[in-house]
Every structure is written in C-alpha cells, then in structure tokens.
Amino acid sequence: MDIAFDDHELAVKYDEGIDDIINWEDVIRITGYKVYAYPGEITFLVFTTNKGEVLEVSDEMSGWLELLGGLPTVFALLPGWEEQLTDLTPDDDNLLIWSK
C-alpha cells in the first residue's frame, strides 16, 4: 500500500489498483494512535471527513514520512505534534492532532 497526496487530496493506493481518496477540504479531524504488532508497534493517522468517511494510514506504508513532512503545509498543526505522535504507546488514548 502506498500513500499519495498533493495540495488537494490524500489517497491510499492498494495492490489491487483500488484507491481510497479524501479531499483535504473535507477533513474535520486528524488523530493518531499506536497498536502492538509483532515485532513492535505500528503508528496510525486517522483522517475523518465531514461526510463521515474515515481514512487510516500507517507507518508501514510507503509515503508515510513524506506525508508527515507535508501535513503542516496543508493544516495548521501545533508545534511538537510529531514528537507527541512518536511518544505514544499502544496503551495511550488517541492523540488529537488537528480539528476544524
């Protein structure tokens, strides 16, 4: 699975050629969380839209680091959000990263 994004949308491209796409302008909330997975942990970002759609991406996907670097150009994220996401443990509550 690959993460692709530009100034207008976020897409997750699956191996079967199916894409999940959301428009940035529809996003009302971004949260993050971690889960235990062998042999360590997986970090997720969850994008919720005003249409009730939810798109999740993880640090195991190609394009993750590019997305983390690009998010502050799309959303007014508070300083330190990336460190807070990194410091999460799977037992923590979801981290609110941005909300409209």
Secondary structure, 3 states (H helix, E strand, C coil): CEEEECCCEEEEECCCCCEEEEEHHHEEEEEEEEEEECCEEEEEEEEEECCCCEEEEECCCECHHHHHHHHHHHCCCCCCHHHHHHHCCCCCCCEEEEEC
